[in-house]
């Protein structure tokens, strides 16, 4: 059995550290500063050097940064959005610009995304249930075989505290070989 990379909330070390973290304000290379529309919020960034030793199958680059943004789709339940589309970017360029108050417009809907949370990594079983990179979907019960998994977001993770009302998991699958991050797709599975 192969492994996945578990993502846990850890103390935040500050924007100057260039470490991986969830929420708050993104630190971007200048080329990405003006790339986002008003329906897109910052979920996190991963310094890929931090996870290189855990990516035993070499599915991710081992340098640079993976930026995780989510685009709000127009599906709502009880005034709470329940569907997102991934807007992911990979860049080898060192980030230089903290985009202040990036998530501010979303704080009424998602009150917890304004405060940055550090990210810690560990090896976990490939079918682990929590928030993770890589591996396989937890308890996949569908006829179609899933695509190759990039990220699982656990809405049940109390420390992450992201959209608990969804009561389930969001799976982000790699895009095609020529655009594995930018072409990523998302699937929501409720408990």
Secondary structure as UniProt FT lines:
FT   STRAND          3..10
FT   HELIX           15..17
FT   STRAND          21..22
FT   STRAND          27..28
FT   HELIX           30..32
FT   TURN            33..34
FT   TURN            38..39
FT   STRAND          40..47
FT   HELIX           48..54
FT   TURN            56..57
FT   STRAND          65..72
FT   STRAND          76..77
FT   TURN            78..79
FT   STRAND          80..81
FT   STRAND          84..91
FT   STRAND          97..98
FT   TURN            100..103
FT   HELIX           104..106
FT   TURN            107..109
FT   HELIX           111..114
FT   STRAND          117..125
FT   TURN            126..127
FT   STRAND          132..133
FT   TURN            138..139
FT   STRAND          149..154
FT   TURN            155..156
FT   TURN            158..160
FT   HELIX           164..166
FT   STRAND          168..173
FT   HELIX           177..179
FT   TURN            180..183
FT   STRAND          185..190
//
